[in-house]
Amino acid sequence: MDHNEAETPSLTLAYKVFTFEEEKKTLSVSIPEVLDPEFGMYVWPSAVVLAQYLWTRREELRGRTVLELGAGVSLPGVVAARCGANVILSDAVKTPLCLQNCRRSCEANSLPHVLVLGLTWGEVSPDLVLLPRLDFILGSDVFYEPDDFEDVLVTVAFLLRKNPSAQFWTTYQERSADWSIEALLHRWKLNCVQVQLDTFNADKAELAGSTLPGSHSIQMMIITLKTETGL
């Protein structure tokens, strides 16, 4: 297959390469994008920032179990897997094309053992209940539609209660000053810590050999289960 451009019976694909570098170490991954505005399966700026964070934490990821929510084209999950994590990619059950693209991303990066699951935010499905013990949960731009915010946090809260020492690493693009998850975090007894992008060399217009995140304003948070002491 030509990884510059390929066609399926109904979709046109293009493969984009992202190269992460630090201390003379390099990781390149190839991510398939669907070139059709109806499906929107592109690498978004938030995904590149989250992937950069994972790359800088690669030693911590080795041998850990990681779940990516709303994976789509799966850049963060693929980077985590290439860094030695045991990765599960997930997207909504009702979006089979996204799940197909998760599998395509795994194939493009020689990751045949990565599991792909249909998980719908806000629903406690058998697949969600039967997930193995998790160390990290990932999500890039899962806080995109305000109507989805609570469903995302319901799923995250459920997983963190099952895995009290786990962390949810998430990035999002600022789209409105009126959007906030603060009240929802309080409702679901979750803590949130902002991570400054300059602490992991992500405060740049170009990252991983790409022009993303560009001029977009990206934020990163680590969300954990609130303890009895509130810390």
C-alpha positions in Angstrom: 0.0 0.0 0.0 1.2 3.5 -0.8 1.3 5.3 2.5 1.2 8.7 0.8 -2.3 8.1 -0.4 -4.6 5.1 -0.8 -8.2 4.6 -1.7 -10.8 2.3 -0.1 -14.1 1.5 -2.0 -15.7 4.6 -0.4 -13.1 6.6 1.4 -9.8 8.4 0.4 -7.0 8.1 2.9 -3.8 10.0 3.4 -1.0 8.9 5.9 0.6 11.6 8.0 3.9 11.0 9.7 4.6 12.5 13.1 8.2 12.5 14.5 8.8 13.0 18.2 12.4 13.8 19.4 14.1 14.2 22.7 17.6 13.7 23.9 18.8 12.1 20.7 15.8 9.6 20.8 13.3 9.6 18.0 9.9 8.0 17.4 8.0 8.3 14.1 4.4 7.1 13.7 2.2 7.0 10.6 -1.5 8.0 11.1 -4.2 7.5 8.4 -6.6 10.4 7.9 -9.9 10.2 6.0 -10.0 12.9 3.4 -13.7 13.5 3.6 -15.3 16.4 5.5 -18.3 14.2 6.3 -16.3 12.0 8.6 -13.8 14.4 10.2 -11.2 11.7 10.9 -8.2 14.0 11.0 -5.4 14.5 13.5 -6.5 17.5 15.6 -4.1 19.9 17.3 -5.0 18.6 20.8 -3.9 15.1 19.8 -0.4 16.2 18.9 0.0 18.0 22.2 -1.2 14.9 24.1 1.1 12.7 22.1 4.0 14.9 22.9 3.2 14.6 26.6 3.2 10.8 26.3 6.5 10.8 24.5 8.1 12.8 27.3 6.7 10.3 29.8 7.6 7.3 27.8 9.6 5.6 30.6 6.6 5.8 32.9 4.3 4.3 30.2 6.4 1.1 29.6 4.4 -1.9 30.7 1.4 0.1 31.9 -2.2 -0.4 30.7 -3.6 2.6 28.9 -7.1 3.3 27.5 -7.8 6.0 24.9 -11.3 7.4 24.8 -12.7 8.8 21.6 -9.6 7.6 19.9 -10.6 8.4 16.3 -7.3 8.4 14.3 -5.5 7.3 17.6 -2.3 9.3 17.5 -1.9 9.4 21.4 -2.8 5.7 21.7 -0.4 4.7 19.0 2.4 6.7 20.5 1.7 5.1 23.9 1.8 1.7 22.4 5.0 2.4 20.5 6.5 3.5 23.9 5.8 0.1 25.4 2.3 0.5 27.0 -0.4 -2.0 26.7 -3.0 0.0 24.9 -6.8 -0.3 24.3 -8.3 2.1 21.8 -12.0 3.0 22.0 -14.6 5.1 20.2 -18.3 5.1 20.2 -20.2 2.0 19.2 -22.3 4.0 16.8 -19.2 5.1 14.8 -17.9 1.9 13.1 -15.8 4.0 10.7 -13.9 5.5 13.6 -13.3 2.0 15.1 -12.2 0.9 11.6 -9.7 3.8 11.5 -8.4 2.8 15.0 -7.5 -0.6 13.5 -6.0 1.0 10.4 -3.8 3.1 12.6 -2.6 0.0 14.4 -1.9 -1.8 11.1 0.1 1.2 9.9 2.3 1.1 12.9 2.7 -2.7 13.3 0.6 -2.9 16.5 -1.4 -6.1 15.9 -1.9 -6.7 19.7 -3.7 -3.4 20.4 -7.3 -4.0 21.3 -10.1 -1.8 19.7 -13.4 -1.5 21.6 -16.7 0.3 21.0 -17.3 2.3 24.2 -20.0 5.0 24.3 -19.5 7.8 26.8 -22.1 7.8 29.6 -23.0 4.2 29.1 -21.9 1.4 31.5 -21.6 -1.4 29.0 -20.3 -4.9 29.6 -17.1 -4.0 27.7 -16.6 -1.0 30.0 -17.1 -3.1 33.1 -14.8 -5.9 31.9 -11.8 -3.7 31.1 -8.6 -4.8 32.8 -6.9 -2.7 35.5 -6.0 0.7 34.0 -3.0 3.0 34.8 -3.8 5.8 32.5 -6.8 7.0 30.5 -6.3 9.3 27.5 -8.6 11.7 25.7 -7.8 14.4 23.2 -10.6 16.9 22.4 -13.2 14.8 24.1 -14.5 18.1 25.6 -15.6 19.3 22.2 -19.4 19.4 22.4 -20.8 20.7 25.7 -23.6 18.3 25.5 -21.0 15.5 25.8 -19.1 16.9 28.8 -21.0 15.1 31.5 -21.1 11.8 29.6 -17.3 11.9 29.2 -16.9 12.6 33.0 -19.4 9.8 33.9 -17.3 7.4 32.0 -14.0 8.7 33.5 -15.4 8.8 37.0 -16.6 5.1 36.6 -13.1 4.1 35.5 -11.3 6.0 38.2 -13.5 4.5 40.9 -12.6 1.0 39.5 -8.9 2.1 39.3 -8.4 4.6 42.1 -4.7 5.2 41.4 -5.2 5.8 37.7 -5.1 9.2 36.0 -7.0 10.8 33.1 -4.6 12.7 30.8 -6.6 15.0 28.5 -6.0 17.9 26.2 -8.6 20.2 24.7 -8.7 23.2 22.4 -10.2 26.4 23.9 -13.3 27.3 21.8 -15.4 29.4 24.2 -14.7 31.1 27.5 -18.2 30.2 28.6 -17.5 26.4 28.5 -16.4 24.9 31.8 -16.3 21.5 33.4 -15.7 22.8 36.9 -19.2 22.1 38.3 -19.2 18.6 36.7 -15.8 17.8 38.3 -17.3 18.7 41.7 -20.4 16.7 41.0 -18.5 13.6 40.1 -15.8 14.1 42.9 -12.9 14.6 40.6 -9.7 16.7 40.9 -8.2 18.5 38.0 -4.6 19.9 37.7 -3.6 22.0 34.7 -0.3 21.1 33.0 1.6 23.9 31.4 2.6 23.1 27.8 6.1 24.5 28.2 6.9 21.9 30.9 6.9 19.2 28.1 8.1 21.3 25.1 4.6 21.6 23.6 4.3 25.4 23.6 5.1 25.7 19.9 3.2 26.3 16.7 5.0 23.3 15.1 5.3 20.0 16.9 6.4 16.5 16.0 7.4 17.6 12.5 3.9 19.0 11.8 2.4 22.4 11.6 0.0 21.5 14.4 -1.0 22.8 16.9 -0.5 26.1 14.9 -2.1 29.1 16.4 -4.7 27.1 18.4 -4.9 27.5 22.1 -4.5 24.1 23.7 -4.8 23.2 27.4 -3.8 20.0 29.2 -5.3 18.6 32.4 -4.7 15.6 34.6 -7.9 14.5 36.3 -7.9 12.1 39.2 -10.4 10.7 41.8 -10.9 13.1 44.7 -9.7 11.5 48.0 -11.5 11.7 51.3 -9.3 14.6 52.3 -10.2 16.4 49.1 -6.6 16.3 47.8 
